[in-house]
Amino acid sequence: MLKGQDRLVEAIKAIAAGNYSSDIMELTGPGYPPEVRELAEAVGMMMVRIETREFHLEQLMETIRTNSLNAVTAVVNALGARDAYTEGHGERVAVYSERLARRLGLDEEEAERIRIAGVLHDIGKIGFSDLIFSNEDTVMNEDMLLEIRSHPQWSYDILRNLDFLGPALDYVYAHHERMDGRGYPRGLCGEDIPLGARILAVADCFDAMTTDRPYQPGRTPQAALAILGTLAGDALDPAVVDAFIIEIEDNGMVG
């Protein structure tokens, strides 16, 4: 058996499995027979080419992800042209949600997923009728309530093919679920609701209560936090509410 042949076979197996390392280049040195050196050099060059192609592919996929996210964010921003309240809401919920995720000790990657979900959480409202957006002081009828309750499902349907969103899609889908199971669209309860969605729910409620509307001025942060406290347990996750209250007391409101 040629010197180094066993090591060469193992190095080739590792490369075939996607474990790229410089081990194979050691076999190109003068201490090994010409046959081993020649094959090691060929496999080493092949490994470098594969790594280069994978790097370019990752760059391409990142560009696609960025462009896709920018496109759907533009749709969210377009909602502001139909509803003054919606303008800026997604961005504020995103900031509150990211801050809350960090307050709860979640890692950078998860905090970023939750931030993205905050930006996109109301994209399904693009399907609302003009009646919904123009309604300021009329009692909601059953059809209007059905539209409102449908927007998490519509958001999910719009975003479902963006695979790079990963768990963020579930957070968007479940941000109107309640701890007591009386939320929508699926009636999830307790810890069956993803933590990211429970975070969004608190941030969404707070921003809704503190934002001025044509028919109602926004509440003070103190008043809104007090209301969040009353919702903890039935509608909102108590631990998430407690962390959010501390976050707002420490770092204030967005903007």
Beta strands, then each sheet from edge to edge (+ up, - down):
end
